Amino acid sequence: MKKTVSKWLALLLTAALVLSGCGTTSGETETTDNNENTTTEENTEKEETTESTSADNEIKDLYTYQLGVNEIESFNILGSQSQKEFDVLCNMVDGLLEADAHGKLVPCIAEDWGTEDGGKTWTFKLREGVKWVDVNAQEKADCNAWDFATGLEWVLNFHKNDSVNTSMPLEMIEGAEEYYEYTKSLSKEEAYALTAGEGSKFLEMVGMEIPDDYTIVYHCTAPKPYFDSVATYACLFPASQAVIDELGVDGFKAMDNETMWYNGCYTMTTYVQNNEKVLTKNPTYWDQDCKLFDTVTTKMVESVDVAFQLYQNGEIDEIALSEGNLNTIYNDPSNQYYDYLVEKMPTKYSWQIHFNFDKMNEDGTPDTNWNLAVANEAFRLSWYYGLDLTNHWKRTNAINPMSCENNAYTMKGLCYTSDGTDYVDLVREALGLPEPNGETPVRLDPEKAEQYKQQAIEELTAAGVTFPVEIDYYIQGSNQTMLDSANVLKQVFSDCLGDDYVTLNILTYVQSSTQEVYNAKKHSIVVNGWGADYGDPQNYLGQEIMGYDNAYYARQYSYIDDVQENENTKALLDTYREFTSMVEAANEINDDLDARYQAFAEAEAYMISHALCFPHYYDVGWCLTKINPYSKINAMYGCVNGKMKNWETNADGYTTEEMAEIAAAYNA
């Protein structure tokens, strides 16, 4: 084996040994962060770690990028459930709590919090002096407890927020569901007129008290020992009634960077859609001791290959490497970036392949052939046992693809039993899977896959299905990286299941996958990742259950509630009903977290074993970086991981060895 390869494997082994000795794994967002400072070729003799990097070598004005597919579509954090928006907006709006670099909850606008009755009642004490400002950092109002009441009223008001971000408060806060249904019964005009002020219908119905301007008390429907983790998510974020009055309800929904109010680290002083964003440090920010950039410029690009060119030109400060760029650098020890390759921390997302059970053709008629096929469990299980996705993982991590292996729906590191067992290990055990071996995906079973394939062909032929079954998979038409990945996925289906059985059609949308594809139900499958909103498995599994307006994936991608029951769909619907019942039962266990986690794990294993959803991968890629990823907020839940606060930087870039030392210190 070449010496250079041995070196990389040794570094990976060292990182693995360090991680196996600590109780958490953790993640960030997929978006990367980058700048105009110089790229370096001659930094191999640099000895100091990030902690000893001189102030002169720190980056003051950060330059980053986002892919065009991740352009924000809303400036209203209360009305978003998308990380592409959270990564930007969490820098502009602060909530009650945030997290540190190890994912531990720390104060934000709430400087103290706790529960005295096991999680049934939670009290948050807010700091004074937090200001709302406009885009030019001119003070508009104080931010206090009433703003959090206004924010929650907005979320729970059906006509104001269209059911977005309601799942947690409806399930956790007393009276929230009743208030939501009450607003749903009103006319739009009546609902728009509601507020959360003293004597309001909201405070009368919802279990939220405002004893004084800087105290909030939440009354939960049952003991919720994890409720404080919800305080890092958008559903409990604040909004000033004054700005709603100023803009009007529709204006607040549609506000932009120039009309919104800010209470966070930065204001967005420039926004050119699909081109550039500029965040500027908020001089009135409450945390005067934190480290912020003077400015952060985000450049929108069509692909990571374009971003790589910007990094080479010294125009951005970090670049996530595509498979091609990574291989080019890794296979050439003389490459100027060879000693600067850094394996990223896992993001907070667990990625899956989601099925659409009520697919429509381009003309709006039902795609009967697909709908009959996907309703058949043997058809889905032939995928589960037969698809070897290793080559697709190489698109994310060409050096160490097995680090991307994912066998669960929930993200690892989200929560642990009392003896320190990761929840996802409970799922793995319930599925009867061995521990990952680092060589081949442990769920693969070619013999079972072939048996289910033949069973599916027999059953579906009798039902009138024609083969090969066509799988419509959509990507953004202008994104070459997505096209390359889709072609690899197409080959995986061909190699593993056979062109006589299924065919993956790569189709394109122009701008918005939601508007152009998913709302019209034109997709067969979606590859997407979920990051938890709070620290409990219910937030994952609750997205897939039947009969809930706020079950995100069920409502947006699988459309299981739209499936009409007949002889071909009854088994599918019965399976979903049983899964939903198991999730509901697990969610009723609030006095024993170990029992709660075990019940959720069994529900999750049931969902996977019936292939209602198909676990895919963890996002563990490689990058070149001038930013220490171990200094970023790193929680397995919430929407604040993208907050650019207290980041450590090195304008010369971090070497592989330096980052290995930083990782070892972090995990110690």
Secondary structure, 3 states (H helix, E strand, C coil): CCHHHHHHHHHHHHHHHHHHCCCCCCCCCCCCCCCCCCCCCCCCCCCCCHHHCCHHHCCCEEEEEEEHHHCCCCCCHHHCCCHHHHHHHCCCCCCCEEECCCCCEEECCEEEEEECCCCCEEEEEECCCCEEECCCCCEEEECCHHHHHHHHHHHHCHHHHCCCCCHHHHHHECCHHHHHHHHHHCCHHHHHCCCCCCCCHHHHHCCEEEEECCEEEEEECCCCCCHHHHCCCHHHCCCCHHHHHHHCHHHHHCCCCCCCCECCCEEEEEEECCCEEEEEECCCCCCCCCCCCCEEEEEEECCHHHHHHHHHCCCCCEEECCHHHHHHHHCCCCCCCHHHCEECCCCCEEEEEEECCCCECCCCCECHHHHHHHCCHHHHHHHHHHCCCHHHHCCCCCCCHHHHECCCCCCCCCCECCCCCEHHHHHHHHHCCCCCCCCCCCCCCHHHHHHHHHHHHHHHHHCCCCCCEEEEEEEECCCHHHHHHHHHHHHHHHHHHCCCCEEEEEEEECCCHHHHHHCCCCCCEEEEEEEECCCCCHHHHCCCCCCCCCCHHHHHHHCHHHCCCCCCCHHHHHHHHHHHHHHHHHHCCCCCHHHHHHHHHHHHHHHHHCCCEEEEEECCCEEEECECHHHCCCCCECCCCCCCCCCCECCCCCCHHHHHHHHHHHHC
